[in-house]
């Protein structure tokens, strides 16, 4: 069972991630998910490398990824819980969702520190 | 937690297929899956950029494969759905203070002959309609998007 006093923090992470995803995600998907892989625009590798490894970009990247993962964890938990009426699986669902977000956040931290 | 003793009417697992509004609600909630997908995608990309030009080229080849492109097109559609619905909800989630006291979320006020939730009318030295709150968020979205495009492409 999830500890009730964690609920406000999880909601805050969900909400923060929601704002971040709403503002940043469309342009990020257009650029990195479509325009660059499909060759519509071809930014220079050295320029991209310089932008990505800059300390402020690393910090923003870490913040974005962590918030977006916890946004997913919280929302998806309730999507499974209510959408599929899986109230009996409350604990495993919560462990899977938040656990996934924690693992992903640690991965993002390692990436940022070893870049 | 003890088992509830009150009777609960069983709800079908497919309740969200019964009405268009329910279905839209579930689509909106499912947008989170694509938020997580793209967080992972960004991590893969940053690792590739960090490893060197050859690794970056491998990443681009993978990202240009049909399956990944289709997933990203679907992800973009869900991201837009998330943005539109999130911005539309913000005025309702804002804390409204009137005369130094917080107005309960369910309070309604009469504006232009219509009964609307108090939270959609924010008091900032006068009345700011919900439309302005939503418009300012889109302005923020445009500024952020333009900045990222400039940073990456120029």
HADDOCK unambig.tbl for C-alpha pairs under 7 A between the chains (distance, minus, plus):
assign (segid A and resid 21 and name CA) (segid B and resid 35 and name CA) 6.87 0.50 0.50
assign (segid A and resid 22 and name CA) (segid B and resid 82 and name CA) 6.18 0.50 0.50
assign (segid A and resid 22 and name CA) (segid B and resid 83 and name CA) 4.16 0.50 0.50
assign (segid A and resid 22 and name CA) (segid B and resid 86 and name CA) 6.76 0.50 0.50
assign (segid A and resid 23 and name CA) (segid B and resid 83 and name CA) 6.97 0.50 0.50
assign (segid A and resid 23 and name CA) (segid B and resid 141 and name CA) 4.97 0.50 0.50
assign (segid A and resid 24 and name CA) (segid B and resid 145 and name CA) 6.89 0.50 0.50
assign (segid A and resid 25 and name CA) (segid B and resid 79 and name CA) 6.37 0.50 0.50
assign (segid A and resid 26 and name CA) (segid B and resid 76 and name CA) 6.17 0.50 0.50
assign (segid A and resid 26 and name CA) (segid B and resid 79 and name CA) 5.84 0.50 0.50
assign (segid A and resid 26 and name CA) (segid B and resid 80 and name CA) 6.36 0.50 0.50
assign (segid A and resid 27 and name CA) (segid B and resid 145 and name CA) 5.49 0.50 0.50
assign (segid A and resid 29 and name CA) (segid B and resid 72 and name CA) 6.90 0.50 0.50
assign (segid A and resid 29 and name CA) (segid B and resid 76 and name CA) 6.12 0.50 0.50
assign (segid A and resid 33 and name CA) (segid B and resid 72 and name CA) 5.80 0.50 0.50
assign (segid A and resid 34 and name CA) (segid B and resid 69 and name CA) 6.71 0.50 0.50
assign (segid A and resid 37 and name CA) (segid B and resid 60 and name CA) 5.11 0.50 0.50
assign (segid A and resid 37 and name CA) (segid B and resid 63 and name CA) 5.69 0.50 0.50
assign (segid A and resid 37 and name CA) (segid B and resid 64 and name CA) 5.00 0.50 0.50
assign (segid A and resid 38 and name CA) (segid B and resid 64 and name CA) 5.76 0.50 0.50
assign (segid A and resid 43 and name CA) (segid B and resid 152 and name CA) 6.88 0.50 0.50
assign (segid A and resid 43 and name CA) (segid B and resid 153 and name CA) 5.54 0.50 0.50
assign (segid A and resid 45 and name CA) (segid B and resid 53 and name CA) 6.63 0.50 0.50
assign (segid A and resid 48 and name CA) (segid B and resid 152 and name CA) 6.67 0.50 0.50
assign (segid A and resid 49 and name CA) (segid B and resid 49 and name CA) 5.94 0.50 0.50
assign (segid A and resid 49 and name CA) (segid B and resid 50 and name CA) 6.74 0.50 0.50
assign (segid A and resid 65 and name CA) (segid B and resid 39 and name CA) 5.26 0.50 0.50
assign (segid A and resid 68 and name CA) (segid B and resid 35 and name CA) 6.19 0.50 0.50
assign (segid A and resid 68 and name CA) (segid B and resid 36 and name CA) 6.27 0.50 0.50
assign (segid A and resid 68 and name CA) (segid B and resid 39 and name CA) 6.61 0.50 0.50
assign (segid A and resid 69 and name CA) (segid B and resid 36 and name CA) 5.39 0.50 0.50
assign (segid A and resid 69 and name CA) (segid B and resid 39 and name CA) 6.91 0.50 0.50
assign (segid A and resid 71 and name CA) (segid B and resid 32 and name CA) 6.91 0.50 0.50
assign (segid A and resid 72 and name CA) (segid B and resid 32 and name CA) 4.64 0.50 0.50
assign (segid A and resid 72 and name CA) (segid B and resid 33 and name CA) 6.18 0.50 0.50
assign (segid A and resid 72 and name CA) (segid B and resid 35 and name CA) 6.55 0.50 0.50
assign (segid A and resid 72 and name CA) (segid B and resid 36 and name CA) 5.79 0.50 0.50
assign (segid A and resid 75 and name CA) (segid B and resid 29 and name CA) 6.54 0.50 0.50
assign (segid A and resid 75 and name CA) (segid B and resid 32 and name CA) 6.46 0.50 0.50
assign (segid A and resid 76 and name CA) (segid B and resid 32 and name CA) 6.47 0.50 0.50
assign (segid A and resid 79 and name CA) (segid B and resid 29 and name CA) 6.29 0.50 0.50
assign (segid A and resid 83 and name CA) (segid B and resid 13 and name CA) 6.86 0.50 0.50
assign (segid A and resid 84 and name CA) (segid B and resid 13 and name CA) 4.89 0.50 0.50
assign (segid A and resid 85 and name CA) (segid B and resid 13 and name CA) 5.72 0.50 0.50
assign (segid A and resid 108 and name CA) (segid B and resid 43 and name CA) 6.72 0.50 0.50
assign (segid A and resid 111 and name CA) (segid B and resid 47 and name CA) 6.67 0.50 0.50
assign (segid A and resid 115 and name CA) (segid B and resid 50 and name CA) 5.53 0.50 0.50
